[in-house]
Structure formats: C-alpha cells, structure tokens
Amino acid sequence: MNFANFKYQLLIVLIALLLFVPFLGAVHLFDWDEINFAECAREMIATGNYFSVQINFQPFWEKPPLFIWMQALSMNSFGINEFSARLPNAICGIITLLVLFNIGKKLYDVKFGLLWVLVYAGSFLPHFYFKSGIIDPWFNLFIFCGIYYFILFGVKKNVSFLVVSALFIGLAVLTKGPVAVLIVGLCVAAYWAINRFQPIITFSQILIFSISTVSIGGLWFLLLLLTGNVSVIKEFFIYQMRLFNSQDSGHGGFFFYHWVILLVGCFPSSIFALRAFFKNGRDLPSHKNFKLWMMILFWIVLILFSIVKTKIVHYSSLCYFPLSFLSAYTLYKLLNGEMQWKKAIGFLMVFIASLIGIAIMALPFVDKYKYLIINSGVIHDTFAVENMKANVYWSGYEWLIGAFLITGTIVALMFIKKGSLQKGLVGVFTVSLITVNLSALIIAPRIEQYSQRAAIEFYEQLQNKDCYVETLGFKSYAHLFYSHKKPPTNKNSYSIDWLLNGVIDKPVYFVSRINNVNEVKHNYPQLKELYRKNGFVFFTR
C-alpha cells in the first residue's frame, strides 16, 4: 500500500468514526427489531449460554447468532445499553466504506473509490442503518463481498477467490439465514442466462463452493444438532418459508413498496442511479461486467422482496450496494464528461428533497397544532391519538433541518447549472449527509418519545424489582430488555394465563394499549390500573 492510498483510507476511517460512533446511545432502541436482537445478546450474557439464541429465555429460531454474538461481545465490553447494541453496525459502516473505496479504486481509480464512499455515506437510509442495531448492515456486507469475490473468480478463474466468496456467503448465512444462498444463487443463474448459458463454473467448483459455504454457514445448525436442538432447526426453516408466503407480524404492503422506499429513502443516490440503467458504449469490458453484476443484484433483490408478502424497510437494503455503485458510476461519468447533465435529474432531486424536507419541517408544527388535528377526527386510531398527546419539547427551530435540505439541494444544483459540476455534486451529498445526522440526533429522539418512551420508562422503573412484566394485546420485546428480566425460576411465569389468574409468587405488571383497555378490564377485573400515558395503560396484580 502506497502512502497516498494509506492516507485516503485513514481519512475514511476517521470520518466514518466521526459519523457513525458519536451519540449511538442518544435514543432508546426501537421495538421490534433493534430490541429483539439486543435482548437476545443480553440473554446470552445473563445465562452464559452463547450457543443457543434465546428470547424471553426460550429458544429463538428466527435468526442465527453471528450478529448477536457481536452485540454480546460489545455489551461485555461497554455494558448492556443502546451504545453497545448499535456499535457493531458503526464498525460495519467503517469497514463498508473501506471496502467500497478499495473495490472502486481497483475497478476504476481513486476518484471512483472516493465517489462511491461519498454516495453511500451521503444517502439517507444507507447512512442511517449504520447507526442502528439491526442485522442487515453486516448481512448485506457479507453478501456483497461474496458476490465481489465470485466476480473475481469468474474473471481470473482462480479457485481461491471462489473459496473466499463461499466463506463470505457462509458468514451471511450465519448472520441471517439461507436467504443469502438464495440471493447469490439467483444472481449467478441470471448472469448465466444473460451470457447465453456459457459455462461459468464446473461441477467440482460448485462442490468446493458448497462445502466452503456450509463449513461456515452450517456451523450454527451443527451446534444445534449436537446439543439436541433439532426442533429449533425445524422451526427456523418453517419461519423462513412463512416470511415468503404470508405477511409476518402485520408487516404487509403493496407490490411496489420497496421501489418507493429505495427511491425516496436512498436519496440522493437513487436519483443519479437512474441514469446508469441505460447503456454506455464507452465502458471497458471489466466495467461492463461489474456493472452487469450490480444490475442483476439490484433487480434480483428488488423483485424477490417485492414478491415476498412481508414488507419491512430493511428487506431491500441489500440494494444499497448496487444502487450506490450505479450512482457513483453516473457521477464519475458526469465529471469525466462521458455523460451530460439532464434537467430531469435536477427536477427530480428538488422534488424528492422537498418531500423529505417538508415532512421534517412539518413535525414541530404537527405537535404545535396537534389538538386541532385530534379534534378534527381525521385520525381514527385511538392509540395514535394518545401517542400524539405526548409532552415532547420542540425548540421551534427543528424545521430548519428540512429547510436546509431543500435549500442546500437547490444551491448545489445552481452550482451545477453554472458549470461547477464537482462542487454541485459533492454539495448534494454533503447536504444530505448533514441532514441525516441532524435528523438522527434531533428528530429521532423526539419521534421515540411519541411512539414508545412512556412504556420504556415504566419498564426501566422495574429493573431492580422482583416481579414479572408482560404485555397484553400487543407484541413487544421492550419489557424484556428494559426491565432487565432475569432467567425465570418459576416455569409457570411463561404462561400468560397463570400470570393473570394463577397463584402468583410475586407482583405482576402488565402493559396494554389504550384501544384494548376496555377489553382488558372486562376480561381481567382482578387487574388494578396504575396509570395511563401516551396510549399505554399500566396495570398490576
């Protein structure tokens, strides 16, 4: 590594540390996914059992353990808290930007590598996910690296690249499950078909790839088998199939759900990426090949998860890698004079920036006039109405974040119009980068106060009490993590009927939502209501 490359990589690490690590614990973990995985890690520490994934101290078959091991390691180092739960993804963010720089540099040059880093870090959802405690950033990185090394294998026919590719795919399986193999398999099949079924891998090489993948990806399943947890393996695969065939946990949506999420959520990279979907005759064969793989990866993931009945924002997050590449590709071509700026790009950028900016600007005003909105009757969900009544402090200046995004985008486009293309393009992503960080620091904590803060404060008050805590009428993991539930000594406590009606050995606290309160009181008159706050109703027995 020469000094220039070392300098760039050190700069990327320092900037990424500054972007992703500070304020990780500034807001509570969000129910469900963030708290779900953090609670699994906390229970590993509480029980000392790092081989089996548990939730509520019972077998949890929905996810393999690799990411949860990372969180457990972080919690053992920095304590059981929000910072520790999110730190693994901050580290993933640093590694991801380094990976993108190095691949971009090898594929094109240093300028392309830096553009790819800027595009990924400067887009809303790709950036925000590195501040979260969900599995997907690591899962996506492993799959992307696996595909990259498979591309190298296809070009150089070196089996060592194939083995490295398989090991990354195995890590992806160990992170989130066999959907990693499905995605890669579909990508390879599509590439094979597009190239008119010319041989790209032999049977013996497929065998090598499979053995290498299973050696890592099958490790958890082997541990379960050796420890007699065959039922967990069975339930794991049943759960994976259910995600494809039905809506899970009420997370449904229309077919084009992820298309909209990527267009708006990956602003501004999504806008520039649109230009790259068209052919460019000046590309070198190696560039065409890599771009083809990125196009295939994008469409496979997008179509696959458009078909899947369960619709959750991060299901399409693997698209961030090819989308950011295609965006960097467009920027690179624009700066090199191989593409011409189109007014349509500017109009679309202002439109999407305005949508996001106005949404941010509206939030403090919605709070200011919330009782007018509530009294108008336009909101029919009682729980949502009570959420809105939360006493949240807004300084009155938060709208400036949205105004900054809109104004900054327009100013950047004015630079482009005047011929300062580089200043304008860098400016667009810099404005977005600042906006997403300000939103995460200032807006997200206030949103959390409306949605779940009242319940979490209640759970935190019970941390040092010898009691049971349970929810009624809704699913949550927050009561487990924030009450610091200990491994139960009484197996009856797993039965909601026993907690409600049985001969209990210590106090029980229940949390319900306001729209279920009449039903709860009618069915369980033995419960004593403690208080109500922001849509949650708290009981004891």
GIHU-V13547 format. One line per field, one symbol per residue. burial: + if it has 9 or more other ideal C-beta (glycine too) atoms within 8 Angstrom, else -. A space follows every 50 residues. Layout:
burial->???
//
This chain:
burial->----++-++--++-+++-++---+---++++++++++++++++++++--- -++++-+-+++-++++++++++-++-----++++++++++-+++++++++ +++++-++-+++++++++++++++++++++++++++++++++++++++++ ++++----+-++++++++++++++++++-+++++-+++-+++-------- +---++-+++++++++++++--+++---+--++-+++-++-+++--++-- +-----+++-++++++++++++++++---+------++++++++++++++ ++-+++-++++--++++++++++++++++++++++---+-+---++-+++ -++++++++++++++++--+--++----+---++++++++---+---++- ++++++-+++++++++----+-++++++++++++++++++++++++++++ -+++++-+++-++---++++++---++++++++-+--+----+----+++ -+-+--++++++++-++--++--+--+-+--+-++++++++
//
